[in-house]
Amino acid sequence: MKFIEFDHPEGGRVLVSVDHITSAHFRNAAGDVKSRLGLDLDERQNEIVLFGAEAEQTWQALQKLKDGS
């Protein structure tokens, strides 16, 4: 089972099984707007939204998993 790890917006660290991600929405930074990554998770967990560097790093981790499959 593969996991991604990132800072939780409310504090602490989160491990999310990629098997529980139903979709991911990434928007690159533009001007004063930070990068944004929204992870829609299955019914077991709430949606998670990440911003800035954390969003970019998590997106890259997802891309590596996608490209490796």
Steps between C-alpha positions, in 0.01 A plus 500: 500500500643841403469811716576868459598713802454872553437765764136518605359854470387487866836371626686171512578260217261289293553172318238435232472174314493578129230233475264739684553796262208524259630812323761775530468858376823701460532868412844656443595822673420813303607843623405538865288182499669194652493157343199300616439126517163355594483128575155345485503192719259212520220493756741401780669842513433869438639701210846650560618828346871591496662827397840626391810283516313217677250486211778494242702230678195279552398544135848394389479191725166408340647551152789264581255233616290548186802480270629190681183302441 
